[in-house]
Amino acid sequence: MNPDNIEQLLDRYLNGTASAGEQAVVEQWLTRYQNPDSEWGKMDKQSKSLWLGKLQAEVSGTVRRETPVRRIYPVRRWMAVAAILLVVLFAGLLTADKFSEPRQQLAIMQVSENRKQKIELADGSVVWVNAGSSLRYPKEFSGNTREVYLDGEAYFDVKHNPEKTFIVHTGQVRTTVLGTAFNISTGKQSHEITVTVTRGKVRVSDGKRILAVLTPDQQLHYNTGNGQTLAQMVNAAQVAGWKDELRFNNITFGEAAIELEERFHVSIRFANERVRACRFSGSAPESNDLDAVLKVLCEFNRSTYTRKADGSIWIDGKGCSP
């Protein structure tokens, strides 16, 4: 990448016309600038002044073309641009491919319907992935960011690390944090992405602009089709409550019993096949107490259960029909 290309890239970034990929390149180097181990952070005052002088000459055309409506504070602008060029010049990155971190092989967690799954990532962050959702993630995080890719809904409790930002990609939307807890949901049929924060602070962007910076109990709805956003206050704990519940969506009691058998390692039998065939939707508290869960499900399906001497559970009743 020659100086003209760099100048054009920075110009597009500063005036808001950079593509999603170009913005990702710039933000990646801004992240490195914020890292105390960056080349800029190691420079003394005299060296920084020297580089800023060279920088001003290098990107003077960009400054002249800057749109007056888009206000960017001069010091912040120059420091940001300096961070990018310093890394390029010091590391000798002369091709566009070298702007990117090495590609990592991603593991995929695909969660089936009517289930959810919890995973601890390599950095200690914990993710609850909801039913019908998938998460792609590296087995080890390398470079200066921790990046994962979500399709569906998940709740993230991110391990704090100021030197490695955590980024969740949901289509064209990027949710960036250092350490916090938040819920992300992507509509399967709609174009809507919803981000809800329970702890800390997150920044949401779409590759072209920052959509919002959210704090606890704030929620952002973003329509990827028309670009409209809606920010509002919510009960974040309630929004993320699904991770603490067993949810059943239009399944039979028999299918729910299979899930309980796998979770609690018990044998569940039906004395009445009509009860087994009852179809229902509902939720029960996420609990290690099987009896608490069975009581809720039996109420849904007009039935009762008994424990036998061999440890098995038998369910009987009139069934779902009145």
Phi, psi and omega in degrees: 000119182273170183304325179297318179297318179298315181299317180294321178298314180294323179298314180295322179295316184289329181262006172083017181252007180291147177288172180299319179294319180293320178296323179298321178299310182297314183294330177297318180284330174297322177298320180293325178298321181288344177284127181300341181273002181291161181300320180299318181295338181272349184283147173274175186299319182294317180296320179297318179298319180297314181293322178296325177296315177295321181298318182300320179291324184293321186246023182301324179297323179297318181295319181295328183272000183297133180290127184295335182290327181273105185272124175231120184300131187307312184297314181297320181297311182295320180295320180296313180296321179300318181301319181293309183293325180298315180296319180298312184290319182290317184276348180071037181277102187252000178235155183296327182298331184283355176286338187268151173291153177303138180292136179253146176287129186257137170274154182237127172252114179250115184262128182287168179295150178064022175222167168215161187219143180250139180219143173256123181282171185299333182271001182097353176293147181243136181232130171258117182258125186281168182304140177072012183249164177223149179228128174253133186206151177280148178290333174223141178269129176235166181078202187257007178225160172241109188239134177227164185231124185244138170232109183119227182229141177204154175248129184247130169244098192270131176292130183292129175206097184295345181268350180223102178293150180253125184236127174254121177264123173233093187064233181272358182265136177243127175250118189244132181216168170256312178194116185190184176227132185200163180243137176235134179226131176244129181288132181287323181262330181264178178259020189262137173240132182238129178241128181231130185256130175257333180207140176086212184214140178227153175246131181246128179223162181244018181093341179243329184205160174280123182277322181188156168244117189252143175241176185309137180068019172253144183226140177240127170258130180230125178266112183288345179283311183248358177079004181284145179234152175219118177254139181206163175272137180218173170271097187297324180298324179289320179300318182271010184296340181303330183290342180256015181230154166266119182249137181236123186240102175053054177237165178277161177298325178298319178293321177296323180297322178299318178297319179292324177299317180291322183286317187255358177057052178230169175254126181241126182236157180244126176280340182232116182295335178296325178291318179303324185276353180301130180254137184205166171229140180172188181217156176225153181301138172294116189207152172274002181263100182299323181299321180296321180290315181297323179300318180294314183292324178292326176296320178300323193246023174049057183214173177226167178224154176224149176262134179265167182298330181278003178094350180285162181240130179246133181246133182217164179156186181282338183095181189281337182286139180299000000 
